[in-house]
Amino acid sequence: MSKATALTARTGEDVALPLPETKGDKFRRLANNRASEIVNGLGRLGNLSGPAYEYSDTQVVALEKAIREATKTAFDKLRWRTARVPPRRHII
C-alpha cells in the first residue's frame, strides 16, 4: 500500500502528492536561478567602479571581452539545442 493510500485510509482525507518535475520545469527553475546570479554578479562587478578601487581601461576592456565571449558561448549552446544547428566554431 502506498503512503498516499495508507494516509487516505487512515484519515479519510485525500492527499495531493507533488507531481514529478518535468524537464521544462527544471530548466525554468535552474535558468531563473542562474540568470539571477549572473545579474547580481554583474551588479557587484559594477560596484568596483567606486573610489576604493583602481583599474585601467585595458582591464575594463579585457573584462568586457571575457564576459561577452562567455555570454555568446552560453547562448550559442542554448540556440543549438532549439535550432538543432551546431554552434559556430571560432577559428583563429
LINTA-V36622 format. One record per residue. N is the residue number from 1. RES is the residue in three letters. PSI is psi in whole degrees, 0 to 359 (* if undefined). Layout:
n = [N & N]
res = [RES & RES]
psi = [PSI & PSI]
This chain:
n = [1 & 2 & 3 & 4 & 5 & 6 & 7 & 8 & 9 & 10 & 11 & 12 & 13 & 14 & 15 & 16 & 17 & 18 & 19 & 20 & 21 & 22 & 23 & 24 & 25 & 26 & 27 & 28 & 29 & 30 & 31 & 32 & 33 & 34 & 35 & 36 & 37 & 38 & 39 & 40 & 41 & 42 & 43 & 44 & 45 & 46 & 47 & 48 & 49 & 50 & 51 & 52 & 53 & 54 & 55 & 56 & 57 & 58 & 59 & 60 & 61 & 62 & 63 & 64 & 65 & 66 & 67 & 68 & 69 & 70 & 71 & 72 & 73 & 74 & 75 & 76 & 77 & 78 & 79 & 80 & 81 & 82 & 83 & 84 & 85 & 86 & 87 & 88 & 89 & 90 & 91 & 92]
res = [MET & SER & LYS & ALA & THR & ALA & LEU & THR & ALA & ARG & THR & GLY & GLU & ASP & VAL & ALA & LEU & PRO & LEU & PRO & GLU & THR & LYS & GLY & ASP & LYS & PHE & ARG & ARG & LEU & ALA & ASN & ASN & ARG & ALA & SER & GLU & ILE & VAL & ASN & GLY & LEU & GLY & ARG & LEU & GLY & ASN & LEU & SER & GLY & PRO & ALA & TYR & GLU & TYR & SER & ASP & THR & GLN & VAL & VAL & ALA & LEU & GLU & LYS & ALA & ILE & ARG & GLU & ALA & THR & LYS & THR & ALA & PHE & ASP & LYS & LEU & ARG & TRP & ARG & THR & ALA & ARG & VAL & PRO & PRO & ARG & ARG & HIS & ILE & ILE]
psi = [133 & 164 & 320 & 317 & 317 & 318 & 318 & 317 & 322 & 319 & 342 & 7 & 148 & 142 & 126 & 112 & 144 & 139 & 148 & 145 & 128 & 167 & 323 & 318 & 317 & 317 & 311 & 316 & 310 & 319 & 318 & 316 & 315 & 321 & 320 & 318 & 320 & 312 & 317 & 320 & 320 & 324 & 318 & 324 & 318 & 331 & 342 & 355 & 355 & 170 & 351 & 354 & 152 & 139 & 160 & 165 & 326 & 319 & 320 & 316 & 318 & 317 & 313 & 318 & 315 & 318 & 317 & 318 & 317 & 321 & 314 & 316 & 315 & 315 & 329 & 319 & 317 & 319 & 324 & 320 & 326 & 328 & 345 & 29 & 128 & 145 & 151 & 141 & 137 & 121 & 125 & *]
